[in-house]
């Protein structure tokens, strides 16, 4: 088992204390909204030795996010088929970076009653 270092996402709705407390760290004043553990291009976790998780595990089909407040859980196991009129030729359009890696999404959030504390 290897120790992972996740990636903090600082959004205005985050909490300066919740995620640092969960990780056993002192607050730094930034609003921690999410803590990402995965190989997503917008925030890839690293191993304790500095290597990127994707270099060791390859591209993971999921992204674990710890959230500072409850959010709905989503699971999108497959990309929906493109929509086009019957008999027409579908137009191709470049996928945005946020949709190029479609897969299951799991969410969790810290609270006083968390089972992982």
Backbone torsions as a table, in degrees:
resi	resn	phi	psi	omega
1	UNK	NA	136.8	-179.0
2	UNK	-116.8	146.6	178.7
3	UNK	-80.1	131.8	178.5
4	UNK	-105.7	146.1	171.4
5	UNK	-112.5	115.1	-179.1
6	UNK	-78.1	-176.4	-179.4
7	UNK	-118.7	125.7	178.4
8	UNK	-81.2	138.5	172.8
9	UNK	-114.4	118.7	-175.7
10	UNK	-102.5	101.9	176.5
11	UNK	-116.0	156.8	-174.7
12	UNK	-57.7	-26.6	-177.5
13	UNK	-85.4	0.9	-178.4
14	UNK	-75.4	176.9	-180.0
15	UNK	-116.1	135.0	177.9
16	UNK	-73.8	-12.1	-176.0
17	UNK	-112.8	-33.7	-167.6
18	UNK	-59.0	-57.5	-177.0
19	UNK	-70.5	-44.0	175.0
20	UNK	-56.1	-38.9	178.8
21	UNK	-65.2	-41.4	178.4
22	UNK	-61.8	-36.1	-178.7
23	UNK	-86.8	-3.2	-179.1
24	UNK	74.2	32.1	-178.6
25	UNK	-116.3	159.6	175.4
26	UNK	-79.7	140.6	176.9
27	UNK	-60.8	143.3	178.5
28	UNK	-112.0	7.2	178.4
29	UNK	92.1	-15.2	178.5
30	UNK	-81.2	146.5	177.5
31	UNK	-80.8	102.5	177.8
32	UNK	-78.7	112.6	178.7
33	UNK	-95.9	-41.1	-176.8
34	UNK	-142.4	151.8	173.6
35	UNK	-125.5	112.2	-173.6
36	UNK	-96.2	134.8	174.0
37	UNK	-128.6	102.8	-178.4
38	UNK	174.4	-161.9	-178.2
39	UNK	-116.6	25.2	-178.7
40	UNK	-64.2	140.7	-177.7
41	UNK	-62.3	-23.9	-179.0
42	UNK	-89.7	3.0	178.5
43	UNK	173.3	88.8	-176.3
44	UNK	-96.0	132.2	177.3
45	UNK	-66.3	153.8	177.7
46	UNK	-122.9	156.0	174.6
47	UNK	-83.0	164.9	-179.0
48	UNK	-58.8	-27.5	-179.7
49	UNK	-85.7	4.4	175.8
50	UNK	95.6	-9.4	179.1
51	UNK	-73.4	147.3	176.8
52	UNK	-73.7	142.5	-179.4
53	UNK	-57.1	-40.1	-179.8
54	UNK	-63.0	-29.5	178.1
55	UNK	-69.6	-26.0	-177.7
56	UNK	-97.0	-43.6	-173.3
57	UNK	-104.4	-8.6	-173.7
58	UNK	79.0	-173.6	180.0
59	UNK	-75.2	119.6	179.8
60	UNK	-84.2	144.2	-178.6
61	UNK	-84.4	15.0	-179.5
62	UNK	-148.9	164.9	176.0
63	UNK	-137.6	117.6	177.1
64	UNK	-87.3	126.5	178.2
65	UNK	-122.1	126.8	169.6
66	UNK	-94.9	126.3	-177.0
67	UNK	-110.7	150.6	179.0
68	UNK	-82.1	-10.7	175.7
69	UNK	-145.8	155.0	-177.4
70	UNK	-57.7	145.2	176.3
71	UNK	-145.7	158.6	178.9
72	UNK	-70.0	147.5	176.3
73	UNK	-88.5	137.1	179.5
74	UNK	-123.5	145.7	173.3
75	UNK	-135.2	115.5	-179.1
76	UNK	-121.8	81.9	-173.3
77	UNK	-68.8	-24.7	179.4
78	UNK	-140.6	154.9	178.0
79	UNK	-77.5	132.7	178.5
80	UNK	-66.4	151.6	179.7
81	UNK	-66.6	151.7	178.6
82	UNK	-64.8	147.9	179.3
83	UNK	-97.5	128.7	173.8
84	UNK	-156.1	158.8	-177.7
85	UNK	-68.1	142.4	177.9
86	UNK	-57.2	135.0	178.7
87	UNK	86.6	-9.9	179.4
88	UNK	-95.8	163.2	177.2
89	UNK	-92.8	125.4	179.6
90	UNK	-65.5	139.9	176.4
91	UNK	-85.5	139.3	176.5
92	UNK	-90.2	142.4	175.8
93	UNK	-139.8	142.8	-179.5
94	UNK	-63.1	136.7	177.8
95	UNK	-73.7	141.7	175.8
96	UNK	-73.3	156.4	-179.7
97	UNK	-56.2	-28.4	-178.1
98	UNK	-75.9	-13.5	-178.0
99	UNK	-113.6	0.9	-176.9
100	UNK	-74.5	-19.5	-179.7
101	UNK	-123.5	81.8	-175.8
102	UNK	-89.1	130.8	178.9
103	UNK	-175.5	-172.4	-178.3
104	UNK	-62.4	143.5	176.9
105	UNK	-125.4	125.4	177.2
106	UNK	-117.0	143.9	179.3
107	UNK	-130.8	151.5	176.0
108	UNK	-149.0	157.9	179.4
109	UNK	-142.0	145.9	179.4
110	UNK	-75.2	142.6	174.1
111	UNK	-156.0	173.7	-179.8
112	UNK	-65.0	-22.5	-176.9
113	UNK	-105.7	17.8	-179.4
114	UNK	-61.9	139.4	179.1
115	UNK	-76.1	-20.3	-176.6
116	UNK	-88.3	-2.0	-179.3
117	UNK	-77.4	NA	NA
